[in-house]
Amino acid sequence: MQDDITWGVKYLVAEGIADPKRVGIIGGSYGGYATLAGVAFTPDVYAAAVDICGPSNLITLMESIPPYWEAARKTFAVRMGDVSTPEGKAILKAASPLNSTDKIKTPLLVAQGANDPRVNRREAEQIVIALRDRGFPVAYVLAPDEGHGFARPVNNMALFMESEKFLAQYLGGRFQDGGSAESVARLKEISVDPKTVVLSKTVDANAVGLPKPVSDLQAGTSNYQVTIELGGQKINMKVSTLITDGGSSWTAVDTMDTPQGTATDTATIAKTSLTLQKRSLKQGPVDIEMDFAGDKATGTMSMNGQDKPVTADLGGPIFADAAGGDQVVATLPLAVGYAATFRNFDVQTQKVKLQQLNVTAVETVTVPAGKFEAYKVEVTSADGGADKKTLWVAKDSHKVVKVAAVIASMGGAVLTEELTE
């Protein structure tokens, strides 16, 4: 497909339709990949390029495909290369523009959603840094409220205002300067100076230990009102967390009423250490049963009656994950400046996620259950992921009174939970 694009350009040049010194390329998603591949593998063809959420690393792209896309994953493996085989991985590596950034010399505008679950933000920024450090023109637009592609009209308008100006700068031709006040303001907000781009340091998984709680869980029920916002739409739901004493362990059950029916997440949590031992997820046709023991995860994922075995090496215990995970965080020795790193397990990708926790402030929070002085606890990815969560934990009762989260796997949807009783 990339060769077809290249030969298409050559044909247009040969026919006298296109000026070989003024050809640009722009695209999003696969089109973004085509843009990056075009400037990396045929660096003399294009005079300017705009990449919108383009995958630059095909290996991590393939690895980001969730298990419930199994049929699609098999199709991609045949078409692109099977990441589970040495031969397939070699093909994917060679076809990844990220591995050929040293060849790029075309002026490039990179547009990225901060919550993109398919295209890792680090990969986009590695390309920005590579061109910047070698002295080639590069511009960067990062939307903090977008996932894979720009869904919000104001972000789209701002991006294409910048794209039109960028292409006119390097290809010649006209562009409309300015735009609506909202779009102009938004473009200023999402434009990033390439000089300021610094890759966040990833944490060595082998060095991650286990946070030590200063108290145990407490039996009881907490009820929350939940709002999920995405693309201007809002969904209201309710969720309850029930924690019961199971003798040598705790049982936590999250029950959420969703438009697709009731979803339940059940976790068995070891007493004292509060590490995750078992997890059961049920929603509609999806049924997931997992055991966590001996630094391994084993279980079964079932969808529409079809079972798929799950097995993964964890490298250590799982902490503050699944049902009751927020309540486990509340048992830590929270104080402004406290920090901890721990492991979660993503059942969709069947991979370990390293989480970084930081207590950043004490704030007054008002929710339906009342007004609370609460620790502000920020939990972000320690290994380059896009998910992020903020919890407010009451200072006196250590009860989780509010949660705000950005869910990358849902395209950057914003989830808010507030304690009602």
PyMOL commands that set and color helices and strands:
alter all, ss='L'
color gray80, all
select helices_A, chain A and resi 2-14+30-41+58-63+67-80+86-94+97-103+121-133+153-171+181-190+194-196+205-207+325-329+408-410
alter helices_A, ss='H'
color red, helices_A
select strands_A, chain A and resi 24-28+48-52+108-113+138-143+191-192+220-230+233-245+249-258+261-270+276-283+286-293+296-303+306-313+339-346+351-367+370-381+388-394+400-407+413-419
alter strands_A, ss='S'
color yellow, strands_A
deselect
rebuild
show_as cartoon
